[in-house]
Amino acid sequence: MSYQLYRNTTLGHTLQESLDELIQCGQITPQLALKVLLQFDKAINNALATRVRNRVTFKAGHLDTYRFCDNVWTFVLKDVEFKDVTELVKVDKVKIVACDGKSPVTPGPPSRNDAE
């Protein structure tokens, strides 16, 4: 099974909204919508694990908060600089969620809330 983190991206939210519309119009069942979301979870996790090869480094001015719960690290950093080979990007605040990519995960119910 796969992490559901990417449902809280723009792409994930748009997919959920589209599925909700199709359910309301009676064009698909809620069970089919759930299957689509589970397939999205698998596909996005697989694509990020196998296709992304870029490296980015970052330096934070301040570690605001950190948590470790259920093998998931969450960091909130302030005054962060991201660097790749050609570009430097500065942001005031960033939230990083780090999960073990090798251990199996059983997905819970679909989540539509995002803390930040």
Secondary structure, DSSP 8 states (H G I E B T S, - for coil): ----GGGGSHHHHHHHHHHHHHHHTTSS-HHHHHHHHHHHHHHHHHHHHHT-----EEEEEEEEEEEEETTEEEEEEEEEEEE-SS-EEEEEEEEEEEE-SSS-----S-------
